């Protein structure tokens, strides 16, 4: 999940993801496509595997705004 001192993390709301692959294309170290029954959805599979600027660009590229920065302590609850 990144350095112990890190207080934030990335969360993808997979229920609203449209599978555009923008985040995976931009920050492949952090995001992957996961196949489900209907279509592929993005998922953050490795927190802090890309630098913060790269992850922020991936967040901003999402056309449906389904990627969020959250408090690290909230991540387990959201997932």
N, CA, C and O of each residue as an XYZ file, in Angstrom:
316
protein
N       0.807     -1.207      0.000
C       0.000      0.000      0.000
C       0.842      1.260      0.000
O       0.303      2.338      0.249
N       2.084      1.183     -0.256
C       2.907      2.382     -0.264
C       3.608      2.577      1.062
O       3.493      1.745      1.961
N       4.334      3.674      1.185
C       5.072      3.947      2.408
C       4.144      4.022      3.620
O       3.003      4.471      3.515
N       4.643      3.581      4.756
C       3.832      3.623      5.976
C       3.375      5.029      6.322
O       2.330      5.204      6.949
N       4.138      6.023      5.923
C       3.791      7.404      6.244
C       2.725      7.975      5.308
O       2.201      9.057      5.571
N       2.396      7.279      4.231
C       1.420      7.775      3.267
C       0.019      7.748      3.865
O      -0.388      6.743      4.448
N      -0.717      8.842      3.723
C      -2.039      8.946      4.333
C      -3.174      8.828      3.328
O      -4.339      8.786      3.723
N      -2.862      8.775      2.036
C      -3.937      8.666      1.051
C      -3.676      7.506      0.105
O      -2.564      6.986      0.013
N      -4.731      7.119     -0.591
C      -4.662      5.978     -1.498
C      -5.629      6.218     -2.651
O      -6.451      7.133     -2.604
N      -5.524      5.392     -3.680
C      -6.399      5.471     -4.846
C      -7.512      4.438     -4.709
O      -7.266      3.297     -4.320
N      -8.731      4.846     -5.031
C      -9.875      3.939     -5.044
C     -10.606      4.092     -6.368
O     -10.859      5.213     -6.809
N     -10.951      2.973     -7.009
C     -11.738      2.974     -8.235
C     -13.125      2.443     -7.907
O     -13.265      1.327     -7.406
N     -14.149      3.240     -8.190
C     -15.528      2.783     -8.036
C     -15.857      1.955     -9.269
O     -16.295      2.488    -10.288
N     -15.645      0.666     -9.171
C     -15.790     -0.225    -10.319
C     -17.221     -0.282    -10.842
O     -17.436     -0.625    -12.004
N     -18.194      0.044    -10.011
C     -19.585     -0.002    -10.461
C     -19.900      1.109    -11.456
O     -20.865      1.001    -12.213
N     -19.100      2.179    -11.468
C     -19.337      3.264    -12.421
C     -18.293      3.320    -13.530
O     -18.414      4.121    -14.457
N     -17.277      2.483    -13.443
C     -16.230      2.439    -14.472
C     -16.823      1.951    -15.793
O     -17.607      1.001    -15.807
N     -16.455      2.592    -16.899
C     -16.957      2.190    -18.216
C     -15.922      1.403    -19.012
O     -16.168      1.043    -20.163
N     -14.781      1.137    -18.417
C     -13.761      0.323    -19.077
C     -13.034      1.025    -20.206
O     -12.647      0.381    -21.181
N     -12.841      2.325    -20.096
C     -12.212      3.084    -21.181
C     -10.710      2.831    -21.297
O     -10.129      3.085    -22.352
N     -10.083      2.349    -20.261
C      -8.659      2.014    -20.210
C      -7.726      3.226    -20.100
O      -6.509      3.052    -20.158
N      -8.243      4.421    -19.948
C      -7.387      5.611    -19.872
C      -6.426      5.523    -18.689
O      -5.242      5.827    -18.837
N      -6.908      5.121    -17.535
C      -6.048      5.048    -16.351
C      -4.984      3.971    -16.518
O      -3.837      4.157    -16.112
N      -5.365      2.845    -17.117
C      -4.417      1.746    -17.330
C      -3.340      2.165    -18.321
O      -2.167      1.832    -18.153
N      -3.740      2.890    -19.344
C      -2.783      3.362    -20.343
C      -1.805      4.346    -19.725
O      -0.609      4.295    -20.011
N      -2.298      5.234    -18.886
C      -1.448      6.276    -18.310
C      -0.619      5.774    -17.133
O       0.559      6.116    -17.025
N      -1.199      4.982    -16.264
C      -0.517      4.542    -15.033
C      -0.627      3.028    -14.901
O      -1.290      2.520    -13.997
N       0.021      2.325    -15.799
C      -0.064      0.864    -15.845
C       0.530      0.186    -14.614
O       0.219     -0.972    -14.334
N       1.369      0.887    -13.887
C       1.932      0.315    -12.676
C       0.948      0.281    -11.532
O       1.142     -0.456    -10.565
N      -0.112      1.072    -11.630
C      -1.096      1.181    -10.562
C      -2.412      0.503    -10.906
O      -3.024     -0.137    -10.051
N      -2.855      0.640    -12.163
C      -4.174      0.165    -12.573
C      -4.080     -1.034    -13.509
O      -3.117     -1.173    -14.262
N      -5.094     -1.901    -13.451
C      -5.254     -3.028    -14.369
C      -6.726     -3.127    -14.750
O      -7.601     -2.644    -14.032
N      -6.982     -3.752    -15.877
C      -8.359     -4.054    -16.268
C      -8.709     -5.422    -15.702
O      -7.919     -6.363    -15.786
N      -9.891     -5.521    -15.129
C     -10.383     -6.767    -14.551
C     -11.661     -7.129    -15.294
O     -12.596     -6.331    -15.363
N     -11.694     -8.316    -15.839
C     -12.880     -8.753    -16.575
C     -13.960     -9.199    -15.598
O     -13.690     -9.915    -14.633
N     -15.194     -8.759    -15.866
C     -16.331     -9.238    -15.087
C     -17.370     -9.792    -16.057
O     -17.056    -10.016    -17.227
N     -18.565    -10.010    -15.609
C     -19.589    -10.637    -16.445
C     -19.962     -9.791    -17.658
O     -20.275    -10.340    -18.715
N     -19.936     -8.475    -17.528
C     -20.410     -7.601    -18.606
C     -19.284     -6.986    -19.427
O     -19.342     -6.983    -20.656
N     -18.286     -6.480    -18.772
C     -17.195     -5.802    -19.477
C     -16.018     -5.634    -18.532
O     -16.128     -5.894    -17.334
N     -14.899     -5.199    -19.077
C     -13.737     -4.934    -18.252
C     -13.920     -3.686    -17.421
O     -14.546     -2.721    -17.861
N     -13.385     -3.705    -16.245
C     -13.427     -2.560    -15.331
C     -12.012     -2.321    -14.829
O     -11.227     -3.257    -14.678
N     -11.698     -1.071    -14.574
C     -10.385     -0.744    -14.028
C     -10.362     -1.030    -12.532
O     -11.378     -0.938    -11.843
N      -9.182     -1.378    -12.056
C      -8.994     -1.609    -10.626
C      -7.597     -1.139    -10.260
O      -6.646     -1.341    -11.015
N      -7.480     -0.513     -9.101
C      -6.163     -0.161     -8.584
C      -5.623     -1.421     -7.913
O      -6.096     -1.834     -6.854
N      -4.632     -2.013     -8.547
C      -4.101     -3.275     -8.036
C      -2.812     -3.108     -7.244
O      -2.438     -3.989     -6.470
N      -2.127     -1.972     -7.436
C      -0.864     -1.732     -6.733
C      -0.781     -0.256     -6.332
O      -0.423      0.596     -7.144
N      -1.110      0.029     -5.092
C      -1.032      1.398     -4.588
C       0.409      1.902     -4.666
O       1.341      1.185     -4.304
N       0.586      3.108     -5.129
C       1.867      3.800     -5.154
C       2.936      3.095     -5.984
O       4.125      3.191     -5.681
N       2.514      2.388     -7.031
C       3.482      1.775     -7.928
C       3.933      2.780     -8.995
O       4.971      2.593     -9.629
N       3.150      3.845     -9.189
C       3.527      4.977    -10.040
C       3.698      6.187     -9.132
O       3.229      6.187     -7.994
N       4.370      7.218     -9.638
C       4.533      8.423     -8.819
C       3.207      9.178     -8.730
O       2.297      8.947     -9.526
N       3.108     10.075     -7.760
C       1.854     10.772     -7.484
C       1.367     11.582     -8.685
O       0.169     11.606     -8.964
N       2.265     12.235     -9.389
C       1.853     13.029    -10.554
C       1.224     12.141    -11.628
O       0.205     12.507    -12.213
N       1.812     10.999    -11.885
C       1.272     10.071    -12.874
C      -0.106      9.575    -12.454
O      -1.019      9.500    -13.276
N      -0.258      9.236    -11.178
C      -1.560      8.773    -10.689
C      -2.599      9.878    -10.765
O      -3.755      9.617    -11.099
N      -2.202     11.119    -10.457
C      -3.149     12.233    -10.522
C      -3.618     12.460    -11.958
O      -4.797     12.733    -12.185
N      -2.725     12.353    -12.911
C      -3.119     12.507    -14.315
C      -4.115     11.412    -14.694
O      -5.097     11.684    -15.384
N      -3.873     10.180    -14.250
C      -4.805      9.087    -14.529
C      -6.180      9.380    -13.924
O      -7.201      9.118    -14.559
N      -6.216      9.920    -12.705
C      -7.481     10.290    -12.062
C      -8.201     11.325    -12.916
O      -9.401     11.201    -13.159
N      -7.484     12.333    -13.367
C      -8.083     13.416    -14.152
C      -8.524     12.969    -15.542
O      -9.417     13.582    -16.126
N      -7.922     11.920    -16.081
C      -8.272     11.432    -17.415
C      -9.555     10.607    -17.420
O     -10.121     10.376    -18.489
N     -10.018     10.169    -16.293
C     -11.203      9.322    -16.229
C     -12.433     10.103    -16.714
O     -12.782     11.126    -16.125
N     -13.090      9.630    -17.778
C     -14.231     10.368    -18.325
C     -15.488     10.304    -17.455
O     -16.397     11.112    -17.643
N     -15.561      9.377    -16.520
C     -16.744      9.264    -15.664
C     -16.428      9.549    -14.198
O     -17.273      9.337    -13.329
N     -15.230     10.024    -13.923
C     -14.826     10.400    -12.558
C     -15.068      9.292    -11.535
O     -15.660      9.527    -10.482
N     -14.604      8.082    -11.855
C     -14.813      6.972    -10.929
C     -13.559      6.638    -10.118
O     -13.542      5.647     -9.387
N     -12.508      7.458    -10.240
C     -11.269      7.219     -9.501
C     -11.086      8.350     -8.493
O     -11.178      9.528     -8.838
N     -10.828      7.977     -7.255
C     -10.761      8.961     -6.168
C      -9.512      8.770     -5.322
O      -9.005      7.659     -5.168
N      -9.029      9.880     -4.780
C      -8.074      9.820     -3.686
C      -8.902      9.699     -2.418
O      -9.852     10.457     -2.222
N      -8.556      8.763     -1.564
C      -9.253      8.569     -0.297
C      -8.227      8.492      0.818
O      -7.033      8.319      0.574
N      -8.710      8.621      2.044
C      -7.810      8.414      3.185
C      -7.401      6.952      3.205
O      -8.223      6.060      2.997
N      -6.151      6.724      3.452
C      -5.644      5.347      3.463
C      -6.413      4.476      4.444
O      -6.634      3.293      4.187
N      -6.816      5.050      5.552
C      -7.559      4.286      6.568
C      -8.944      3.866      6.078
O      -9.521      2.932      6.634
N      -9.498      4.524      5.053
C     -10.819      4.195      4.527
C     -10.773      3.128      3.428
O     -11.811      2.564      3.080
N      -9.608      2.848      2.887
C      -9.498      1.997      1.722
C     -10.098      0.602      1.936
O     -10.843      0.123      1.082
N      -9.800     -0.033      3.020
C     -10.315     -1.384      3.274
C     -11.842     -1.391      3.336
O     -12.476     -2.340      2.875
N     -12.421     -0.363      3.891
C     -13.883     -0.271      3.997
C     -14.503     -0.108      2.601
O     -15.517     -0.736      2.295
N     -13.902      0.721      1.771
C     -14.436      0.986      0.438
C     -14.293     -0.219     -0.484
O     -15.168     -0.477     -1.311
N     -13.213     -0.944     -0.348
C     -12.994     -2.106     -1.212
C     -13.899     -3.232     -0.812
O     -13.863     -4.299     -1.423
